[in-house]
Amino acid sequence: MRAHRDEVLAVVHACATREKPEHPLQRIMGIADVAAGVEVATTDAHLARGIAGALQGAFKGRVSIRFAKEENFLRATWERAK
């Protein structure tokens, strides 16, 4: 991840930029480096899912989605194939 961080974040930002005209409240709240890679916090579950899908489309790998309905919280994880 460290070697391709800029490329991955370019896809993340491009996805958010594409969504902005139709969904102006869907935004990236923050990006943080974590031990496992990079964590992207969004204001909306649909944007999180879209970003994970865009990363899978661009770099292959695997996406997993966990939704906590009672908390209105979605965790979308993308992992590059090893």
C-alpha positions in Angstrom: 0.0 0.0 0.0 2.7 2.4 0.9 4.3 2.2 -2.6 0.9 2.9 -4.3 -0.6 5.3 -1.8 -0.8 8.3 -4.2 -2.5 6.2 -6.9 -5.0 4.7 -4.4 -5.9 8.1 -3.0 -6.3 9.5 -6.5 -9.0 6.9 -7.2 -10.6 7.8 -3.8 -10.7 11.5 -4.6 -11.9 10.9 -8.1 -14.8 8.9 -6.9 -15.8 11.6 -4.4 -15.5 14.3 -7.1 -17.8 12.3 -9.4 -20.5 12.0 -6.8 -20.4 15.6 -5.6 -22.6 17.2 -8.3 -25.6 14.8 -7.7 -25.0 14.2 -4.0 -23.3 17.3 -2.5 -23.6 16.1 1.1 -21.6 12.9 0.3 -18.1 13.9 1.2 -14.8 12.6 2.5 -14.5 13.6 6.2 -10.9 12.5 6.6 -8.1 10.2 5.5 -5.7 8.7 8.0 -2.8 6.3 7.7 -3.3 3.2 9.8 -1.3 0.1 10.4 -3.3 -1.8 7.7 -3.1 0.9 5.1 -5.3 4.0 4.8 -8.7 4.7 6.4 -11.1 7.0 4.6 -14.1 8.3 6.6 -17.1 9.5 4.6 -20.4 11.2 5.5 -22.4 8.6 3.6 -22.5 4.8 3.4 -23.2 5.0 -0.4 -20.0 6.9 -1.0 -18.0 4.5 1.1 -19.4 1.6 -0.9 -18.7 3.5 -4.2 -15.1 4.2 -3.2 -14.5 0.5 -2.3 -16.0 -0.5 -5.7 -13.9 2.0 -7.6 -10.7 0.7 -5.9 -11.7 -2.9 -6.8 -12.3 -1.9 -10.4 -9.0 0.0 -10.7 -6.7 -2.4 -8.8 -8.7 -5.7 -8.5 -8.6 -7.2 -5.1 -11.4 -8.0 -2.7 -14.2 -5.8 -1.2 -16.1 -6.7 2.0 -19.1 -4.7 3.2 -20.4 -4.8 6.8 -23.5 -2.8 7.6 -24.8 -2.1 11.1 -28.4 -1.2 10.5 -29.1 -0.1 14.1 -26.2 2.4 13.9 -26.6 3.4 10.3 -23.0 2.6 9.8 -21.2 0.9 6.9 -17.6 -0.4 6.8 -16.4 -1.1 3.3 -13.0 -2.7 3.2 -10.9 -3.1 0.1 -7.8 -5.4 0.1 -5.5 -5.8 -2.8 -4.9 -9.4 -3.9 -1.8 -10.9 -2.4 
